[in-house]
Amino acid sequence: MQPKTLNFFEKVYEVAKQIPYGKVTSYGAIATFLGAARSARMVGYAMNGSVAKDVPAHRVVNRKGLLTGKHHFDGTNLMQQLLESEGVKVLENQIQDFDKVFWDPSKEL
């Protein structure tokens, strides 16, 4: 019997679950780590569907540190509030000190 093969979305969730508290990564960094460098948008689609899967989707932002997925969270500023509760500074939907809080799965996993 072969082990069940994870689909792309499940692989994205497994990587996202590894993002440390107080850190963020980008859709593209996850896609590159999974060997699908041109699939950042698919990572975004996966994050949209991650509700109730215990995935810290608030820690995944675009390559410039913008909270582009914020409209998929309940409430007006939930994504920002979750990040700020972890010590990540956000100003006008932009992660501040992005380089300092960026987590690269290719270097960490």
C-alpha positions as CSV (number, residue, x, y, z in Angstrom):
1,M,0.0,0.0,0.0
2,Q,1.5,3.4,-1.0
3,P,1.2,6.4,1.2
4,K,-1.3,9.0,0.2
5,T,0.2,11.7,-2.1
6,L,-0.4,15.2,-0.9
7,N,-2.0,17.5,-3.5
8,F,-0.5,21.0,-4.1
9,F,-2.8,22.8,-1.6
10,E,-2.0,20.3,1.1
11,K,1.7,20.8,0.5
12,V,1.2,24.5,0.7
13,Y,-0.6,24.1,4.1
14,E,2.2,21.9,5.4
15,V,4.8,24.6,4.6
16,A,2.6,27.4,6.0
17,K,2.2,25.5,9.3
18,Q,6.0,25.7,9.7
19,I,6.2,29.6,9.5
20,P,7.4,30.6,13.0
21,Y,5.3,32.9,15.3
22,G,6.2,36.5,14.5
23,K,7.5,35.7,11.0
24,V,6.0,36.0,7.5
25,T,6.7,34.5,4.1
26,S,5.5,35.2,0.6
27,Y,3.3,33.2,-1.8
28,G,6.3,33.0,-4.2
29,A,8.7,31.7,-1.5
30,I,6.3,28.9,-0.8
31,A,5.8,28.2,-4.5
32,T,9.6,28.2,-5.1
33,F,10.2,25.8,-2.1
34,L,7.6,23.4,-3.6
35,G,9.4,23.4,-6.9
36,A,6.7,25.4,-8.6
37,A,8.3,28.9,-8.8
38,R,5.7,30.3,-11.2
39,S,2.8,29.2,-9.0
40,A,2.6,32.0,-6.4
41,R,-1.0,32.7,-7.4
42,M,-1.9,29.1,-6.8
43,V,-0.4,29.4,-3.3
44,G,-2.7,32.4,-2.8
45,Y,-5.7,30.3,-3.9
46,A,-4.6,27.7,-1.4
47,M,-4.4,30.3,1.4
48,N,-8.0,31.4,0.5
49,G,-9.2,27.9,1.1
50,S,-7.2,27.3,4.4
51,V,-10.0,28.4,6.8
52,A,-10.6,25.8,9.5
53,K,-7.4,23.9,8.5
54,D,-5.3,25.3,11.3
55,V,-3.1,27.1,8.8
56,P,-1.6,30.5,9.8
57,A,-2.6,32.1,6.5
58,H,-2.1,35.6,8.0
59,R,1.6,35.0,7.9
60,V,1.7,34.7,4.1
61,V,1.9,38.0,2.2
62,N,3.0,39.1,-1.3
63,R,6.7,39.5,-2.3
64,K,6.7,43.2,-1.2
65,G,5.2,42.5,2.2
66,L,1.7,43.8,1.3
67,L,-1.3,42.2,3.0
68,T,-2.9,41.3,-0.3
69,G,-5.0,38.5,1.2
70,K,-6.6,40.6,3.9
71,H,-10.0,40.7,2.3
72,H,-10.3,36.9,2.8
73,F,-10.3,37.3,6.6
74,D,-13.3,38.0,8.7
75,G,-13.5,41.6,10.0
76,T,-11.9,44.7,8.5
77,N,-8.4,44.3,9.8
78,L,-8.2,40.8,11.2
79,M,-5.0,39.8,9.2
80,Q,-3.2,42.9,10.4
81,Q,-4.4,42.4,14.0
82,L,-3.2,38.8,14.0
83,L,0.2,39.9,12.7
84,E,0.5,42.7,15.2
85,S,-0.5,40.4,18.0
86,E,2.7,38.4,17.1
87,G,4.9,41.6,17.1
88,V,4.9,42.2,13.3
89,K,4.6,45.9,12.6
90,V,2.1,46.8,9.8
91,L,1.5,50.3,8.4
92,E,-1.0,50.9,5.7
93,N,-1.2,47.2,4.8
94,Q,2.6,47.0,4.5
95,I,4.8,44.8,6.7
96,Q,7.4,47.1,8.3
97,D,11.0,45.8,8.5
98,F,10.0,43.1,6.0
99,D,13.5,41.7,5.6
100,K,13.8,41.2,9.4
101,V,10.6,39.2,9.8
102,F,10.8,37.3,6.5
103,W,11.0,33.5,6.8
104,D,12.4,31.7,3.7
105,P,11.3,28.0,3.7
106,S,14.1,27.2,1.2
107,K,16.6,28.1,3.9
108,E,14.8,26.9,6.9
109,L,13.2,23.5,5.9
